[in-house]
Amino acid sequence: MINEKCLRFPDVRLIDAQGKQAGIVRTMEALKMAREAGLDLVLVAPNADPPVCKIVDYGKHKYEQDKKQKEAKAKRKVQDVKGIKLTPSTSVGDLEVRLKRVTKFLTEGHKVKFTVRFRSREHTHPEIAEAKLNWILERLEVPYQIDKPAGIEGRQMTMVISPGKVTAKKETKNGEVQDVQDSGEEV
């Protein structure tokens, strides 16, 4: 808020044009001081008690705020989650196409979310869907880590992987695969 809009508060904590604390003053007096300096009275902290106002050039103040927001946005690293959709009846040829896409997504640094949709009675055999996901994971040549293992949510199975190191796997006597983590590795 600027100038007259600050009048809804009887007193404000004022920061003058040089950036020094002027203390708690009446809002009308602060507005008068801002006009004498040829600047604006800008509300910077409305939730403080009393609210904090600053005497500044509003255009310059707005420009600096926008610049800070753009810099903060540029520093954030965005990691997209790319989606791969399958069904339990997806053929091997289609799985190979999906495998190429997953490889591309992981090398670009994106997470990949697999969604296996079940139709009609397919949900009675989730092991088929799990086999399709394992088929893709076994053939991946880029390093990955499983963020969210395969699990059923309603009428679909989902799994999320991200770029990183490959999770170690160990076969047991009955042919099942178990995830193994070396105790010396970081978690």
Order of alpha helices (4+ residues) and beta strands (2+ residues): beta-beta-alpha-beta-beta-alpha-beta-alpha-beta-alpha-beta-beta-beta-beta
